[in-house]
Amino acid sequence: VTWDPGDFSGPVRLILFRNGVKLGEIANSLPAADGSYAWTVGQYAGKTAPAGSGYSIRLRAMDGSQEDYSDALFSLAN
């Protein structure tokens, strides 16, 4: 997962959604300036998302001051 941190340098979290419904956290307290996270695809909050479509990821500042979603929906395959 990659992102452009812009001027933001605080910690961020990645959250997985499906069809607009929050599934759970992928990771938290990541340095925004890193601009990437090596995600084990489908893993979130100790669970594994099922194959299918309608997925998105939200990148959110830990302090809630900023957030952004994936540019497009994506699918997971087995």
PDB file of N, CA, C and O in Angstrom:
ATOM      1  N   VAL A   1       0.866  -1.151   0.000  1.00  0.00           N
ATOM      2  CA  VAL A   1       0.000   0.000   0.000  1.00  0.00           C
ATOM      3  C   VAL A   1       0.913   1.213   0.000  1.00  0.00           C
ATOM      4  O   VAL A   1       1.836   1.291   0.811  1.00  0.00           O
ATOM      5  N   THR A   2       0.672   2.155  -0.892  1.00  0.00           N
ATOM      6  CA  THR A   2       1.493   3.363  -0.954  1.00  0.00           C
ATOM      7  C   THR A   2       0.601   4.604  -0.900  1.00  0.00           C
ATOM      8  O   THR A   2      -0.575   4.568  -1.261  1.00  0.00           O
ATOM      9  N   TRP A   3       1.196   5.695  -0.439  1.00  0.00           N
ATOM     10  CA  TRP A   3       0.484   6.970  -0.383  1.00  0.00           C
ATOM     11  C   TRP A   3       1.487   8.108  -0.455  1.00  0.00           C
ATOM     12  O   TRP A   3       2.687   7.918  -0.256  1.00  0.00           O
ATOM     13  N   ASP A   4       0.972   9.289  -0.742  1.00  0.00           N
ATOM     14  CA  ASP A   4       1.774  10.506  -0.744  1.00  0.00           C
ATOM     15  C   ASP A   4       1.446  11.266   0.541  1.00  0.00           C
ATOM     16  O   ASP A   4       0.330  11.766   0.689  1.00  0.00           O
ATOM     17  N   PRO A   5       2.394  11.362   1.468  1.00  0.00           N
ATOM     18  CA  PRO A   5       2.104  12.005   2.746  1.00  0.00           C
ATOM     19  C   PRO A   5       1.949  13.521   2.674  1.00  0.00           C
ATOM     20  O   PRO A   5       1.480  14.140   3.629  1.00  0.00           O
ATOM     21  N   GLY A   6       2.338  14.123   1.550  1.00  0.00           N
ATOM     22  CA  GLY A   6       2.289  15.577   1.461  1.00  0.00           C
ATOM     23  C   GLY A   6       3.109  16.188   2.586  1.00  0.00           C
ATOM     24  O   GLY A   6       4.246  15.778   2.821  1.00  0.00           O
ATOM     25  N   ASP A   7       2.537  17.170   3.284  1.00  0.00           N
ATOM     26  CA  ASP A   7       3.240  17.834   4.382  1.00  0.00           C
ATOM     27  C   ASP A   7       2.996  17.160   5.724  1.00  0.00           C
ATOM     28  O   ASP A   7       3.563  17.575   6.734  1.00  0.00           O
ATOM     29  N   PHE A   8       2.158  16.124   5.748  1.00  0.00           N
ATOM     30  CA  PHE A   8       1.824  15.477   7.014  1.00  0.00           C
ATOM     31  C   PHE A   8       2.929  14.511   7.410  1.00  0.00           C
ATOM     32  O   PHE A   8       3.375  13.708   6.591  1.00  0.00           O
ATOM     33  N   SER A   9       3.376  14.584   8.670  1.00  0.00           N
ATOM     34  CA  SER A   9       4.462  13.708   9.103  1.00  0.00           C
ATOM     35  C   SER A   9       4.115  12.872  10.333  1.00  0.00           C
ATOM     36  O   SER A   9       4.947  12.102  10.812  1.00  0.00           O
ATOM     37  N   GLY A  10       2.897  13.018  10.845  1.00  0.00           N
ATOM     38  CA  GLY A  10       2.506  12.272  12.036  1.00  0.00           C
ATOM     39  C   GLY A  10       2.197  10.814  11.730  1.00  0.00           C
ATOM     40  O   GLY A  10       2.311  10.384  10.582  1.00  0.00           O
ATOM     41  N   PRO A  11       1.810  10.055  12.739  1.00  0.00           N
ATOM     42  CA  PRO A  11       1.477   8.642  12.544  1.00  0.00           C
ATOM     43  C   PRO A  11       0.094   8.467  11.914  1.00  0.00           C
ATOM     44  O   PRO A  11      -0.814   9.267  12.138  1.00  0.00           O
ATOM     45  N   VAL A  12      -0.039   7.405  11.124  1.00  0.00           N
ATOM     46  CA  VAL A  12      -1.303   7.105  10.444  1.00  0.00           C
ATOM     47  C   VAL A  12      -1.701   5.658  10.678  1.00  0.00           C
ATOM     48  O   VAL A  12      -0.898   4.836  11.119  1.00  0.00           O
ATOM     49  N   ARG A  13      -2.957   5.364  10.373  1.00  0.00           N
ATOM     50  CA  ARG A  13      -3.456   3.988  10.416  1.00  0.00           C
ATOM     51  C   ARG A  13      -4.091   3.666   9.071  1.00  0.00           C
ATOM     52  O   ARG A  13      -4.556   4.553   8.355  1.00  0.00           O
ATOM     53  N   LEU A  14      -4.102   2.381   8.746  1.00  0.00           N
ATOM     54  CA  LEU A  14      -4.752   1.885   7.540  1.00  0.00           C
ATOM     55  C   LEU A  14      -5.946   1.043   7.965  1.00  0.00           C
ATOM     56  O   LEU A  14      -5.827   0.176   8.830  1.00  0.00           O
ATOM     57  N   ILE A  15      -7.100   1.303   7.353  1.00  0.00           N
ATOM     58  CA  ILE A  15      -8.330   0.616   7.721  1.00  0.00           C
ATOM     59  C   ILE A  15      -8.960   0.027   6.454  1.00  0.00           C
ATOM     60  O   ILE A  15      -9.066   0.702   5.429  1.00  0.00           O
ATOM     61  N   LEU A  16      -9.371  -1.227   6.539  1.00  0.00           N
ATOM     62  CA  LEU A  16      -9.970  -1.917   5.400  1.00  0.00           C
ATOM     63  C   LEU A  16     -11.490  -1.786   5.444  1.00  0.00           C
ATOM     64  O   LEU A  16     -12.113  -1.975   6.489  1.00  0.00           O
ATOM     65  N   PHE A  17     -12.079  -1.459   4.286  1.00  0.00           N
ATOM     66  CA  PHE A  17     -13.528  -1.354   4.123  1.00  0.00           C
ATOM     67  C   PHE A  17     -13.976  -2.261   2.984  1.00  0.00           C
ATOM     68  O   PHE A  17     -13.214  -2.549   2.061  1.00  0.00           O
ATOM     69  N   ARG A  18     -15.210  -2.699   3.068  1.00  0.00           N
ATOM     70  CA  ARG A  18     -15.824  -3.423   1.960  1.00  0.00           C
ATOM     71  C   ARG A  18     -17.225  -2.875   1.756  1.00  0.00           C
ATOM     72  O   ARG A  18     -18.050  -2.872   2.670  1.00  0.00           O
ATOM     73  N   ASN A  19     -17.477  -2.413   0.545  1.00  0.00           N
ATOM     74  CA  ASN A  19     -18.761  -1.801   0.190  1.00  0.00           C
ATOM     75  C   ASN A  19     -19.134  -0.702   1.181  1.00  0.00           C
ATOM     76  O   ASN A  19     -20.294  -0.567   1.570  1.00  0.00           O
ATOM     77  N   GLY A  20     -18.129   0.084   1.585  1.00  0.00           N
ATOM     78  CA  GLY A  20     -18.345   1.210   2.479  1.00  0.00           C
ATOM     79  C   GLY A  20     -18.472   0.869   3.946  1.00  0.00           C
ATOM     80  O   GLY A  20     -18.657   1.765   4.770  1.00  0.00           O
ATOM     81  N   VAL A  21     -18.377  -0.408   4.298  1.00  0.00           N
ATOM     82  CA  VAL A  21     -18.500  -0.848   5.690  1.00  0.00           C
ATOM     83  C   VAL A  21     -17.112  -1.172   6.242  1.00  0.00           C
ATOM     84  O   VAL A  21     -16.351  -1.928   5.637  1.00  0.00           O
ATOM     85  N   LYS A  22     -16.799  -0.594   7.390  1.00  0.00           N
ATOM     86  CA  LYS A  22     -15.492  -0.828   8.008  1.00  0.00           C
ATOM     87  C   LYS A  22     -15.371  -2.273   8.462  1.00  0.00           C
ATOM     88  O   LYS A  22     -16.219  -2.782   9.195  1.00  0.00           O
ATOM     89  N   LEU A  23     -14.287  -2.938   8.008  1.00  0.00           N
ATOM     90  CA  LEU A  23     -13.997  -4.302   8.449  1.00  0.00           C
ATOM     91  C   LEU A  23     -13.054  -4.284   9.650  1.00  0.00           C
ATOM     92  O   LEU A  23     -13.275  -5.000  10.626  1.00  0.00           O
ATOM     93  N   GLY A  24     -12.010  -3.469   9.578  1.00  0.00           N
ATOM     94  CA  GLY A  24     -11.061  -3.403  10.677  1.00  0.00           C
ATOM     95  C   GLY A  24      -9.746  -2.808  10.254  1.00  0.00           C
ATOM     96  O   GLY A  24      -9.520  -2.490   9.087  1.00  0.00           O
ATOM     97  N   GLU A  25      -8.888  -2.667  11.235  1.00  0.00           N
ATOM     98  CA  GLU A  25      -7.605  -2.034  11.049  1.00  0.00           C
ATOM     99  C   GLU A  25      -6.582  -2.989  10.431  1.00  0.00           C
ATOM    100  O   GLU A  25      -6.458  -4.146  10.833  1.00  0.00           O
ATOM    101  N   ILE A  26      -5.867  -2.476   9.456  1.00  0.00           N
ATOM    102  CA  ILE A  26      -4.767  -3.220   8.833  1.00  0.00           C
ATOM    103  C   ILE A  26      -3.487  -2.974   9.640  1.00  0.00           C
ATOM    104  O   ILE A  26      -2.745  -3.908   9.946  1.00  0.00           O
ATOM    105  N   ALA A  27      -3.244  -1.720   9.976  1.00  0.00           N
ATOM    106  CA  ALA A  27      -2.049  -1.335  10.734  1.00  0.00           C
ATOM    107  C   ALA A  27      -2.276   0.031  11.357  1.00  0.00           C
ATOM    108  O   ALA A  27      -3.104   0.807  10.880  1.00  0.00           O
ATOM    109  N   ASN A  28      -1.533   0.327  12.435  1.00  0.00           N
ATOM    110  CA  ASN A  28      -1.634   1.662  13.022  1.00  0.00           C
ATOM    111  C   ASN A  28      -0.272   2.168  13.450  1.00  0.00           C
ATOM    112  O   ASN A  28       0.708   1.424  13.499  1.00  0.00           O
ATOM    113  N   SER A  29      -0.239   3.442  13.754  1.00  0.00           N
ATOM    114  CA  SER A  29       0.987   4.125  14.188  1.00  0.00           C
ATOM    115  C   SER A  29       2.127   4.022  13.177  1.00  0.00           C
ATOM    116  O   SER A  29       3.295   3.918  13.551  1.00  0.00           O
ATOM    117  N   LEU A  30       1.771   4.052  11.886  1.00  0.00           N
ATOM    118  CA  LEU A  30       2.783   4.051  10.831  1.00  0.00           C
ATOM    119  C   LEU A  30       3.251   5.481  10.596  1.00  0.00           C
ATOM    120  O   LEU A  30       2.422   6.391  10.586  1.00  0.00           O
ATOM    121  N   PRO A  31       4.528   5.709  10.409  1.00  0.00           N
ATOM    122  CA  PRO A  31       4.991   7.066  10.082  1.00  0.00           C
ATOM    123  C   PRO A  31       4.481   7.469   8.697  1.00  0.00           C
ATOM    124  O   PRO A  31       4.794   6.811   7.704  1.00  0.00           O
ATOM    125  N   ALA A  32       3.704   8.539   8.629  1.00  0.00           N
ATOM    126  CA  ALA A  32       3.140   8.975   7.344  1.00  0.00           C
ATOM    127  C   ALA A  32       4.233   9.211   6.312  1.00  0.00           C
ATOM    128  O   ALA A  32       4.057   8.911   5.131  1.00  0.00           O
ATOM    129  N   ALA A  33       5.360   9.750   6.762  1.00  0.00           N
ATOM    130  CA  ALA A  33       6.454  10.076   5.844  1.00  0.00           C
ATOM    131  C   ALA A  33       7.008   8.849   5.121  1.00  0.00           C
ATOM    132  O   ALA A  33       7.626   8.992   4.066  1.00  0.00           O
ATOM    133  N   ASP A  34       6.800   7.644   5.665  1.00  0.00           N
ATOM    134  CA  ASP A  34       7.279   6.431   4.990  1.00  0.00           C
ATOM    135  C   ASP A  34       6.609   6.253   3.635  1.00  0.00           C
ATOM    136  O   ASP A  34       7.245   5.785   2.691  1.00  0.00           O
ATOM    137  N   GLY A  35       5.341   6.617   3.525  1.00  0.00           N
ATOM    138  CA  GLY A  35       4.633   6.558   2.250  1.00  0.00           C
ATOM    139  C   GLY A  35       4.280   5.170   1.768  1.00  0.00           C
ATOM    140  O   GLY A  35       3.782   5.021   0.651  1.00  0.00           O
ATOM    141  N   SER A  36       4.524   4.131   2.585  1.00  0.00           N
ATOM    142  CA  SER A  36       4.156   2.785   2.148  1.00  0.00           C
ATOM    143  C   SER A  36       4.080   1.830   3.337  1.00  0.00           C
ATOM    144  O   SER A  36       4.618   2.090   4.414  1.00  0.00           O
ATOM    145  N   TYR A  37       3.388   0.713   3.097  1.00  0.00           N
ATOM    146  CA  TYR A  37       3.267  -0.342   4.098  1.00  0.00           C
ATOM    147  C   TYR A  37       3.179  -1.668   3.353  1.00  0.00           C
ATOM    148  O   TYR A  37       2.391  -1.799   2.416  1.00  0.00           O
ATOM    149  N   ALA A  38       3.976  -2.648   3.758  1.00  0.00           N
ATOM    150  CA  ALA A  38       3.958  -3.981   3.144  1.00  0.00           C
ATOM    151  C   ALA A  38       2.817  -4.777   3.774  1.00  0.00           C
ATOM    152  O   ALA A  38       2.977  -5.380   4.835  1.00  0.00           O
ATOM    153  N   TRP A  39       1.682  -4.770   3.116  1.00  0.00           N
ATOM    154  CA  TRP A  39       0.464  -5.408   3.612  1.00  0.00           C
ATOM    155  C   TRP A  39       0.401  -6.857   3.162  1.00  0.00           C
ATOM    156  O   TRP A  39       0.604  -7.148   1.983  1.00  0.00           O
ATOM    157  N   THR A  40       0.124  -7.766   4.083  1.00  0.00           N
ATOM    158  CA  THR A  40      -0.211  -9.136   3.712  1.00  0.00           C
ATOM    159  C   THR A  40      -1.661  -9.059   3.261  1.00  0.00           C
ATOM    160  O   THR A  40      -2.574  -8.974   4.082  1.00  0.00           O
ATOM    161  N   VAL A  41      -1.861  -9.088   1.970  1.00  0.00           N
ATOM    162  CA  VAL A  41      -3.164  -8.800   1.366  1.00  0.00           C
ATOM    163  C   VAL A  41      -4.273  -9.630   1.996  1.00  0.00           C
ATOM    164  O   VAL A  41      -4.197 -10.854   2.100  1.00  0.00           O
ATOM    165  N   GLY A  42      -5.308  -8.904   2.410  1.00  0.00           N
ATOM    166  CA  GLY A  42      -6.482  -9.532   3.004  1.00  0.00           C
ATOM    167  C   GLY A  42      -6.462  -9.573   4.516  1.00  0.00           C
ATOM    168  O   GLY A  42      -7.503  -9.796   5.136  1.00  0.00           O
ATOM    169  N   GLN A  43      -5.303  -9.365   5.131  1.00  0.00           N
ATOM    170  CA  GLN A  43      -5.197  -9.444   6.590  1.00  0.00           C
ATOM    171  C   GLN A  43      -5.635  -8.135   7.238  1.00  0.00           C
ATOM    172  O   GLN A  43      -5.236  -7.054   6.804  1.00  0.00           O
ATOM    173  N   TYR A  44      -6.457  -8.241   8.280  1.00  0.00           N
ATOM    174  CA  TYR A  44      -6.876  -7.072   9.050  1.00  0.00           C
ATOM    175  C   TYR A  44      -7.332  -7.535  10.424  1.00  0.00           C
ATOM    176  O   TYR A  44      -8.005  -8.558  10.544  1.00  0.00           O
ATOM    177  N   ALA A  45      -6.979  -6.805  11.436  1.00  0.00           N
ATOM    178  CA  ALA A  45      -7.440  -7.042  12.814  1.00  0.00           C
ATOM    179  C   ALA A  45      -7.478  -8.525  13.198  1.00  0.00           C
ATOM    180  O   ALA A  45      -8.435  -8.977  13.828  1.00  0.00           O
ATOM    181  N   GLY A  46      -6.440  -9.283  12.820  1.00  0.00           N
ATOM    182  CA  GLY A  46      -6.369 -10.703  13.170  1.00  0.00           C
ATOM    183  C   GLY A  46      -7.281 -11.600  12.355  1.00  0.00           C
ATOM    184  O   GLY A  46      -7.478 -12.765  12.703  1.00  0.00           O
ATOM    185  N   LYS A  47      -7.843 -11.071  11.270  1.00  0.00           N
ATOM    186  CA  LYS A  47      -8.749 -11.838  10.418  1.00  0.00           C
ATOM    187  C   LYS A  47      -8.260 -11.786   8.982  1.00  0.00           C
ATOM    188  O   LYS A  47      -7.311 -11.072   8.658  1.00  0.00           O
ATOM    189  N   THR A  48      -8.927 -12.560   8.120  1.00  0.00           N
ATOM    190  CA  THR A  48      -8.628 -12.535   6.694  1.00  0.00           C
ATOM    191  C   THR A  48      -9.900 -12.229   5.928  1.00  0.00           C
ATOM    192  O   THR A  48     -10.910 -12.913   6.092  1.00  0.00           O
ATOM    193  N   ALA A  49      -9.852 -11.205   5.092  1.00  0.00           N
ATOM    194  CA  ALA A  49     -11.006 -10.823   4.277  1.00  0.00           C
ATOM    195  C   ALA A  49     -11.251 -11.879   3.201  1.00  0.00           C
ATOM    196  O   ALA A  49     -10.297 -12.419   2.641  1.00  0.00           O
ATOM    197  N   PRO A  50     -12.519 -12.181   2.903  1.00  0.00           N
ATOM    198  CA  PRO A  50     -12.822 -13.151   1.862  1.00  0.00           C
ATOM    199  C   PRO A  50     -12.572 -12.576   0.466  1.00  0.00           C
ATOM    200  O   PRO A  50     -12.561 -11.361   0.270  1.00  0.00           O
ATOM    201  N   ALA A  51     -12.375 -13.462  -0.482  1.00  0.00           N
ATOM    202  CA  ALA A  51     -12.234 -13.038  -1.875  1.00  0.00           C
ATOM    203  C   ALA A  51     -13.502 -12.313  -2.291  1.00  0.00           C
ATOM    204  O   ALA A  51     -14.597 -12.633  -1.829  1.00  0.00           O
ATOM    205  N   GLY A  52     -13.342 -11.340  -3.163  1.00  0.00           N
ATOM    206  CA  GLY A  52     -14.497 -10.602  -3.662  1.00  0.00           C
ATOM    207  C   GLY A  52     -14.116  -9.187  -4.042  1.00  0.00           C
ATOM    208  O   GLY A  52     -12.941  -8.821  -4.051  1.00  0.00           O
ATOM    209  N   SER A  53     -15.132  -8.397  -4.356  1.00  0.00           N
ATOM    210  CA  SER A  53     -14.911  -7.032  -4.822  1.00  0.00           C
ATOM    211  C   SER A  53     -15.455  -6.025  -3.817  1.00  0.00           C
ATOM    212  O   SER A  53     -16.011  -6.395  -2.783  1.00  0.00           O
ATOM    213  N   GLY A  54     -15.283  -4.742  -4.140  1.00  0.00           N
ATOM    214  CA  GLY A  54     -15.820  -3.673  -3.325  1.00  0.00           C
ATOM    215  C   GLY A  54     -14.939  -3.225  -2.176  1.00  0.00           C
ATOM    216  O   GLY A  54     -15.419  -2.550  -1.265  1.00  0.00           O
ATOM    217  N   TYR A  55     -13.657  -3.583  -2.194  1.00  0.00           N
ATOM    218  CA  TYR A  55     -12.749  -3.220  -1.109  1.00  0.00           C
ATOM    219  C   TYR A  55     -12.126  -1.838  -1.323  1.00  0.00           C
ATOM    220  O   TYR A  55     -11.919  -1.406  -2.457  1.00  0.00           O
ATOM    221  N   SER A  56     -11.834  -1.158  -0.217  1.00  0.00           N
ATOM    222  CA  SER A  56     -11.085   0.089  -0.236  1.00  0.00           C
ATOM    223  C   SER A  56     -10.296   0.180   1.067  1.00  0.00           C
ATOM    224  O   SER A  56     -10.577  -0.525   2.036  1.00  0.00           O
ATOM    225  N   ILE A  57      -9.313   1.056   1.064  1.00  0.00           N
ATOM    226  CA  ILE A  57      -8.496   1.287   2.251  1.00  0.00           C
ATOM    227  C   ILE A  57      -8.567   2.765   2.595  1.00  0.00           C
ATOM    228  O   ILE A  57      -8.462   3.623   1.719  1.00  0.00           O
ATOM    229  N   ARG A  58      -8.747   3.054   3.881  1.00  0.00           N
ATOM    230  CA  ARG A  58      -8.704   4.435   4.349  1.00  0.00           C
ATOM    231  C   ARG A  58      -7.395   4.637   5.093  1.00  0.00           C
ATOM    232  O   ARG A  58      -7.022   3.842   5.955  1.00  0.00           O
ATOM    233  N   LEU A  59      -6.715   5.700   4.748  1.00  0.00           N
ATOM    234  CA  LEU A  59      -5.510   6.147   5.451  1.00  0.00           C
ATOM    235  C   LEU A  59      -5.965   7.295   6.338  1.00  0.00           C
ATOM    236  O   LEU A  59      -6.514   8.281   5.847  1.00  0.00           O
ATOM    237  N   ARG A  60      -5.741   7.172   7.643  1.00  0.00           N
ATOM    238  CA  ARG A  60      -6.241   8.182   8.578  1.00  0.00           C
ATOM    239  C   ARG A  60      -5.155   8.554   9.572  1.00  0.00           C
ATOM    240  O   ARG A  60      -4.473   7.689  10.122  1.00  0.00           O
ATOM    241  N   ALA A  61      -5.003   9.861   9.796  1.00  0.00           N
ATOM    242  CA  ALA A  61      -4.067  10.334  10.815  1.00  0.00           C
ATOM    243  C   ALA A  61      -4.530   9.801  12.166  1.00  0.00           C
ATOM    244  O   ALA A  61      -5.730   9.782  12.441  1.00  0.00           O
ATOM    245  N   MET A  62      -3.600   9.370  13.008  1.00  0.00           N
ATOM    246  CA  MET A  62      -3.948   8.832  14.324  1.00  0.00           C
ATOM    247  C   MET A  62      -4.716   9.857  15.159  1.00  0.00           C
ATOM    248  O   MET A  62      -5.527   9.478  16.003  1.00  0.00           O
ATOM    249  N   ASP A  63      -4.470  11.148  14.934  1.00  0.00           N
ATOM    250  CA  ASP A  63      -5.186  12.177  15.688  1.00  0.00           C
ATOM    251  C   ASP A  63      -6.508  12.562  15.028  1.00  0.00           C
ATOM    252  O   ASP A  63      -7.209  13.448  15.518  1.00  0.00           O
ATOM    253  N   GLY A  64      -6.858  11.897  13.911  1.00  0.00           N
ATOM    254  CA  GLY A  64      -8.123  12.144  13.232  1.00  0.00           C
ATOM    255  C   GLY A  64      -8.173  13.423  12.419  1.00  0.00           C
ATOM    256  O   GLY A  64      -9.232  13.778  11.902  1.00  0.00           O
ATOM    257  N   SER A  65      -7.059  14.122  12.293  1.00  0.00           N
ATOM    258  CA  SER A  65      -7.050  15.412  11.607  1.00  0.00           C
ATOM    259  C   SER A  65      -7.138  15.309  10.083  1.00  0.00           C
ATOM    260  O   SER A  65      -7.555  16.261   9.423  1.00  0.00           O
ATOM    261  N   GLN A  66      -6.750  14.164   9.522  1.00  0.00           N
ATOM    262  CA  GLN A  66      -6.747  13.998   8.068  1.00  0.00           C
ATOM    263  C   GLN A  66      -7.067  12.555   7.720  1.00  0.00           C
ATOM    264  O   GLN A  66      -6.763  11.632   8.477  1.00  0.00           O
ATOM    265  N   GLU A  67      -7.691  12.378   6.550  1.00  0.00           N
ATOM    266  CA  GLU A  67      -7.938  11.025   6.060  1.00  0.00           C
ATOM    267  C   GLU A  67      -8.152  11.047   4.564  1.00  0.00           C
ATOM    268  O   GLU A  67      -8.470  12.083   3.980  1.00  0.00           O
ATOM    269  N   ASP A  68      -7.972   9.886   3.950  1.00  0.00           N
ATOM    270  CA  ASP A  68      -8.175   9.742   2.517  1.00  0.00           C
ATOM    271  C   ASP A  68      -8.456   8.273   2.239  1.00  0.00           C
ATOM    272  O   ASP A  68      -7.993   7.391   2.962  1.00  0.00           O
ATOM    273  N   TYR A  69      -9.223   8.021   1.175  1.00  0.00           N
ATOM    274  CA  TYR A  69      -9.555   6.658   0.757  1.00  0.00           C
ATOM    275  C   TYR A  69      -8.789   6.282  -0.506  1.00  0.00           C
ATOM    276  O   TYR A  69      -8.254   7.144  -1.203  1.00  0.00           O
ATOM    277  N   SER A  70      -8.744   4.994  -0.787  1.00  0.00           N
ATOM    278  CA  SER A  70      -8.175   4.489  -2.030  1.00  0.00           C
ATOM    279  C   SER A  70      -8.783   5.272  -3.194  1.00  0.00           C
ATOM    280  O   SER A  70      -9.929   5.717  -3.128  1.00  0.00           O
ATOM    281  N   ASP A  71      -8.004   5.431  -4.252  1.00  0.00           N
ATOM    282  CA  ASP A  71      -8.513   6.129  -5.437  1.00  0.00           C
ATOM    283  C   ASP A  71      -9.605   5.330  -6.143  1.00  0.00           C
ATOM    284  O   ASP A  71     -10.458   5.908  -6.816  1.00  0.00           O
ATOM    285  N   ALA A  72      -9.583   4.008  -5.994  1.00  0.00           N
ATOM    286  CA  ALA A  72     -10.588   3.164  -6.648  1.00  0.00           C
ATOM    287  C   ALA A  72     -10.822   1.922  -5.790  1.00  0.00           C
ATOM    288  O   ALA A  72      -9.976   1.532  -4.985  1.00  0.00           O
ATOM    289  N   LEU A  73     -11.986   1.317  -5.981  1.00  0.00           N
ATOM    290  CA  LEU A  73     -12.275   0.048  -5.305  1.00  0.00           C
ATOM    291  C   LEU A  73     -11.389  -1.033  -5.901  1.00  0.00           C
ATOM    292  O   LEU A  73     -10.942  -0.911  -7.042  1.00  0.00           O
ATOM    293  N   PHE A  74     -11.131  -2.091  -5.138  1.00  0.00           N
ATOM    294  CA  PHE A  74     -10.330  -3.197  -5.650  1.00  0.00           C
ATOM    295  C   PHE A  74     -10.943  -4.520  -5.205  1.00  0.00           C
ATOM    296  O   PHE A  74     -11.830  -4.558  -4.353  1.00  0.00           O
ATOM    297  N   SER A  75     -10.457  -5.588  -5.792  1.00  0.00           N
ATOM    298  CA  SER A  75     -10.935  -6.939  -5.481  1.00  0.00           C
ATOM    299  C   SER A  75      -9.821  -7.751  -4.852  1.00  0.00           C
ATOM    300  O   SER A  75      -8.641  -7.504  -5.100  1.00  0.00           O
ATOM    301  N   LEU A  76     -10.198  -8.713  -4.045  1.00  0.00           N
ATOM    302  CA  LEU A  76      -9.270  -9.696  -3.486  1.00  0.00           C
ATOM    303  C   LEU A  76      -9.562 -11.035  -4.111  1.00  0.00           C
ATOM    304  O   LEU A  76     -10.726 -11.402  -4.276  1.00  0.00           O
ATOM    305  N   ALA A  77      -8.526 -11.774  -4.463  1.00  0.00           N
ATOM    306  CA  ALA A  77      -8.686 -13.110  -5.048  1.00  0.00           C
ATOM    307  C   ALA A  77      -8.029 -14.144  -4.149  1.00  0.00           C
ATOM    308  O   ALA A  77      -7.114 -13.826  -3.389  1.00  0.00           O
ATOM    309  N   ASN A  78      -8.496 -15.380  -4.237  1.00  0.00           N
ATOM    310  CA  ASN A  78      -7.887 -16.477  -3.468  1.00  0.00           C
ATOM    311  C   ASN A  78      -6.543 -16.826  -4.022  1.00  0.00           C
ATOM    312  O   ASN A  78      -5.877 -17.724  -3.508  1.00  0.00           O
TER     313      ASN A  78
END
